[in-house]
Amino acid sequence: MVAYAGRYTFSGDKVVHHVEASWMPNQVGTDLVRFVTIPGNRLVLRTPPMLEGGQQVVTELTWSG
């Protein structure tokens, strides 16, 4: 589960979520960058590469219409 809310800004191929509420309290007051693509009838958000457990990972979330 992932849940956060707040205002956002959009520029080029990225959206920056300005987190005002989150299920993870340490995210409140931070900015989360997501890269955006719109292939066909889908909206895809990807995180920048992150280090998890010693490995570099990218998380992707897709909405389909």
C-alpha positions as CSV (number, residue, x, y, z in Angstrom):
1,M,0.0,0.0,0.0
2,V,1.1,3.5,-0.8
3,A,-0.9,6.6,0.3
4,Y,0.0,10.2,0.3
5,A,-1.7,13.5,-0.5
6,G,-0.8,17.1,-1.2
7,R,-0.3,19.6,-3.9
8,Y,1.9,18.9,-6.9
9,T,3.8,20.6,-9.7
10,F,4.3,19.3,-13.2
11,S,7.1,20.1,-15.5
12,G,8.2,18.3,-18.7
13,D,8.3,14.6,-17.9
14,K,8.1,14.8,-14.2
15,V,5.6,15.5,-11.4
16,V,6.7,16.6,-7.9
17,H,4.3,15.7,-5.1
18,H,4.6,18.1,-2.2
19,V,3.5,15.7,0.6
20,E,1.1,17.2,3.1
21,A,-0.3,13.8,4.5
22,S,1.1,10.3,4.2
23,W,0.8,6.8,5.7
24,M,4.6,7.2,6.3
25,P,4.9,10.2,8.7
26,N,8.5,10.9,7.7
27,Q,7.3,11.8,4.1
28,V,5.2,14.7,5.3
29,G,6.8,18.0,4.3
30,T,9.0,16.3,1.6
31,D,8.9,16.4,-2.2
32,L,8.5,13.1,-4.1
33,V,9.7,13.2,-7.7
34,R,8.0,10.9,-10.2
35,F,8.8,10.6,-13.9
36,V,5.7,10.5,-16.2
37,T,4.9,8.8,-19.4
38,I,1.6,8.3,-21.2
39,P,1.8,5.3,-23.5
40,G,-1.5,4.9,-25.3
41,N,-4.4,5.0,-22.7
42,R,-2.1,4.5,-19.7
43,L,-0.5,6.8,-17.2
44,V,2.8,5.6,-15.8
45,L,4.7,7.1,-12.9
46,R,8.2,5.9,-12.1
47,T,10.5,6.7,-9.1
48,P,14.0,7.8,-9.6
49,P,16.5,4.9,-8.9
50,M,16.6,4.2,-5.2
51,L,19.0,2.0,-3.2
52,E,17.1,-0.8,-1.4
53,G,18.9,-3.7,0.3
54,G,22.1,-2.9,-1.6
55,Q,20.3,-3.0,-5.0
56,Q,19.2,-0.2,-7.2
57,V,15.4,-0.3,-7.9
58,V,12.8,1.7,-9.7
59,T,9.2,1.5,-8.7
60,E,6.5,1.9,-11.3
61,L,2.7,2.6,-10.9
62,T,0.4,2.3,-14.0
63,W,-3.1,3.5,-14.4
64,S,-5.1,2.2,-17.4
65,G,-8.1,3.7,-19.0
